[in-house]
């Protein structure tokens, strides 16, 4: 899921960016950039779940987060965070130092 924010960090839209299998999904930075531009977003937050119950980010989670951050930065849009939800737990890639 992608949360799109205005210049005051108010939610202006939420978009489903991918649906995956039990252990993987595909997310493309280009898709995130396009949605952010369509909604005139100033910032975004990415949220996805780990159905297996583990909140630790995978290497792919970290890599795609960095790619998305770079792509958004080029057009002046901030990636505030990437949250991973597993059951009742949640972890922030920003708080883990990956952003």
Secondary structure by P-SEA (a helix, b strand, c coil): cbbbbccccccccccccccccccbbbbbaaaaaaaaaaaccccbbbbbbcccccccccaaaaaaaaaaaaaaaaacccccbbbbbcccbbbbccccccc
